[in-house]
Amino acid sequence: MATYMANSQNCENKWVLTDAAGKRLGRLASSIAHRLRGKHRPIFTPHADTGDFVVVVNTDKLVVSGNKTSDKLYHRHTGYPGGLKTTNFSKMMDKDSTRVLYLAVKGMLPRGPLGRSMLRKLKLYPGAEHPHAAQQPQLIED
């Protein structure tokens, strides 16, 4: 008997909904990355995109523990000499709360084309409303 190898054509992707209100950033990001990767399924194949679509609402209500609101830093570079820009967690949440969770999940997924295709299945919204009602996402508690 041959080993079963799943691929993206013969794997059906479900839509799941999770509420980020009051949840810790790292724990939520790891459970989302687990779902996007497809590790919750018995047909998990490391080289195939077998994960689900994940819709996350209320990203503006994420929490972190300790002094991370002021101590956690995000770096980006403009491409020019001396162009390193640094922002802390609280300013990043005020500016764009979806970016915080996006970057946390991105760091937990594989690098390359496979990880980018998994990351495209992540839908983030700062409020309680989302435009994916037609897909009938199932609410999950992580």
C-alpha positions in Angstrom: 0.0 0.0 0.0 1.4 3.4 -1.0 1.6 6.3 1.3 -1.1 8.9 0.8 0.2 12.3 -0.3 -2.3 15.1 -0.3 -2.1 18.1 -2.6 -4.0 21.3 -3.0 -6.2 20.0 -5.8 -7.7 17.0 -3.8 -7.9 18.8 -0.4 -11.0 20.9 0.4 -10.4 24.0 2.3 -12.8 25.0 5.0 -13.5 28.5 6.3 -13.1 29.1 10.0 -13.8 32.2 12.1 -12.0 33.2 15.3 -12.5 36.2 17.6 -9.3 37.8 18.8 -10.9 39.9 21.5 -9.0 39.5 24.8 -6.7 36.8 23.4 -2.9 36.8 23.7 -1.0 37.6 20.6 1.5 34.7 20.5 -1.0 32.0 21.5 -3.5 33.1 18.9 -0.9 33.4 16.2 0.4 29.9 16.8 -3.1 28.4 16.6 -3.8 30.3 13.4 -0.5 29.2 11.8 -1.3 25.6 12.8 -4.7 25.9 11.0 -3.2 27.6 7.9 -0.5 25.0 7.6 -3.1 22.2 7.8 -1.5 20.4 10.8 -4.9 19.8 12.4 -5.8 17.4 9.7 -4.9 13.7 9.4 -3.9 14.3 5.7 -1.2 16.8 6.6 1.5 16.9 4.0 4.5 19.2 4.6 5.1 20.1 1.0 1.4 20.9 0.2 -1.0 23.7 1.1 -3.7 21.7 2.9 -4.8 24.3 5.4 -8.0 26.2 6.0 -9.0 29.8 5.3 -8.9 31.7 8.6 -11.0 34.8 9.2 -10.0 36.8 12.3 -12.2 39.6 13.7 -11.6 42.1 16.5 -7.8 42.3 16.0 -7.9 45.7 17.7 -8.6 43.9 21.0 -5.5 41.7 21.1 -3.5 41.7 24.4 0.1 41.0 25.3 1.5 40.2 28.7 3.9 42.1 30.9 5.5 45.3 29.6 5.4 44.2 25.9 3.1 47.1 25.0 6.0 49.4 25.4 9.0 47.0 25.1 8.0 44.9 22.0 9.6 46.6 19.0 8.9 46.2 15.2 11.6 47.1 12.8 11.4 47.9 9.1 13.9 49.4 6.7 13.3 52.0 4.0 16.1 50.8 1.8 18.2 53.9 2.2 21.3 54.2 4.4 20.3 54.8 8.0 16.7 54.1 7.1 15.8 51.7 10.0 12.4 52.6 11.4 11.4 51.2 14.8 7.9 51.2 16.3 6.6 49.7 19.6 3.6 47.5 20.0 1.2 50.2 21.3 1.9 52.5 18.4 1.6 49.7 15.9 -1.8 48.7 17.4 -3.0 52.3 17.1 -1.9 52.6 13.5 -2.9 49.1 12.2 -3.9 46.3 14.5 -4.1 43.7 11.7 -0.4 44.2 10.9 0.6 43.0 14.4 -1.1 39.7 14.0 -0.1 39.4 10.3 3.6 39.7 11.2 3.3 37.2 14.1 1.6 34.6 11.9 4.0 35.2 9.0 7.0 34.4 11.2 5.5 31.0 12.1 4.9 29.9 8.5 7.4 28.4 6.1 9.5 30.8 3.9 9.0 30.7 0.2 6.1 30.2 -2.2 4.3 27.7 0.0 4.3 30.0 3.0 3.1 32.9 0.9 0.2 30.8 -0.4 -0.8 29.9 3.1 -0.6 33.5 4.2 -3.0 34.6 1.5 -5.7 32.5 3.2 -5.5 34.6 6.3 -8.2 37.4 6.4 -7.8 39.9 9.2 -10.4 42.6 10.3 -10.0 45.2 13.2 -13.8 45.2 14.0 -16.5 42.6 14.5 -17.7 42.7 10.8 -16.3 40.7 7.9 -17.3 40.3 4.3 -17.1 36.5 4.2 -20.6 35.6 5.3 -21.2 33.8 2.0 -18.5 31.3 2.8 -20.3 30.4 6.1 -17.1 30.3 8.3 -17.4 28.0 11.4 -16.6 29.7 14.7 -13.7 28.0 16.5 -12.4 28.7 20.0 -8.6 28.6 20.2 
